């Protein structure tokens, strides 16, 4: 899971805001901003105060996270090691074997259904 506080910090940095400048713009204490940056999960209520300043789309903020959880690889953001790719491929092959075994098991119960296709 993506650390949402770190993601918020990255967005702020990309828009040219450091902690103090962002706190001043939001009219809050810098500790408030620092605390938000340290939180692993942020609520919509917390993010709403950053929307006008950083131009964040809340739906996109949370949607992007779910894509990342599905192991979407953005080559500009990260590099996946060969060992990680091999491990993922092994997991995929194992899942495919399980699926085939289940299909063979189902065919043994319904042999005429296969002929009906």
C-alpha positions in Angstrom: 0.0 0.0 0.0 1.2 3.5 -0.8 2.0 5.7 2.2 -0.5 8.5 1.5 1.3 11.1 3.7 4.5 10.6 1.6 2.4 10.9 -1.5 1.0 14.2 -0.3 4.5 15.4 0.5 5.7 14.5 -3.0 2.8 16.4 -4.6 3.5 19.4 -2.4 7.2 19.3 -3.3 6.4 19.0 -7.0 4.2 22.1 -6.7 7.1 24.0 -5.0 5.9 23.9 -1.4 8.0 23.1 1.6 6.4 22.4 5.0 6.5 26.0 6.3 5.3 27.6 3.1 2.4 25.1 2.8 1.5 25.6 6.4 1.4 29.4 5.9 -0.8 29.0 2.8 -3.2 26.8 4.7 -3.1 29.0 7.8 -2.1 26.1 10.1 0.9 25.3 12.2 3.8 23.5 10.4 3.4 20.6 12.9 -0.1 20.0 11.5 1.4 19.6 8.0 4.3 17.5 9.2 1.8 15.2 11.0 -0.3 14.8 7.9 2.9 13.9 5.9 3.7 11.2 8.4 0.3 9.5 8.3 0.2 6.3 6.4 -3.5 6.7 5.6 -5.2 10.1 5.1 -8.9 10.8 5.3 -10.8 12.8 2.8 -11.5 15.3 5.6 -7.7 15.9 5.9 -7.1 16.0 2.2 -9.9 18.5 1.6 -7.9 21.3 3.1 -5.0 20.7 0.6 -7.3 20.6 -2.5 -7.4 24.4 -3.2 -3.7 24.9 -2.6 -2.2 21.9 -4.3 -5.0 21.3 -6.9 -5.5 17.7 -5.8 -8.3 15.6 -7.3 -9.5 13.5 -4.4 -10.8 10.7 -6.6 -7.6 10.5 -8.5 -5.5 10.6 -5.3 -7.2 7.5 -4.0 -7.7 5.8 -7.4 -4.0 6.0 -8.2 -3.3 4.1 -5.0 -5.5 1.2 -6.0 -3.7 0.9 -9.3 -0.4 0.8 -7.5 -1.8 -2.0 -5.2 -2.5 -4.0 -8.3 1.2 -3.9 -9.1 1.0 -1.4 -11.9 4.6 -0.6 -12.7 5.4 2.9 -13.9 8.9 2.7 -15.4 9.5 6.4 -14.7 8.8 6.0 -11.0 10.5 2.7 -10.1 12.7 0.0 -11.2 11.7 -3.6 -10.7 14.5 -6.0 -10.1 14.8 -9.2 -12.2 14.3 -11.3 -9.1 11.0 -9.6 -8.4 9.8 -10.2 -12.0 10.8 -13.8 -11.7 9.0 -14.2 -8.4 5.8 -12.7 -9.8 6.1 -14.9 -12.9 6.4 -18.0 -10.6 3.3 -16.9 -8.7 1.4 -16.5 -12.0 2.4 -19.9 -13.2 1.3 -21.5 -9.9 -2.1 -19.7 -10.2 -2.5 -21.0 -13.8 -1.7 -24.5 -12.7 -4.3 -24.3 -10.0 -6.9 -23.1 -12.5 -6.1 -25.8 -14.9 -6.4 -28.4 -12.2 -9.8 -27.0 -11.2 -10.9 -27.1 -14.8 -9.8 -30.8 -15.2 -11.6 -31.6 -12.0 -14.8 -30.0 -13.3 -14.5 -31.9 -16.6 -14.4 -35.2 -14.7 -17.8 -34.3 -13.2 -19.4 -33.0 -16.4 -17.8 -34.9 -19.3 -20.7 -34.4 -21.6 -20.7 -30.6 -21.1 -17.3 -30.5 -22.8 -18.7 -32.3 -25.8 -21.6 -29.9 -26.1 -19.4 -26.9 -27.1 
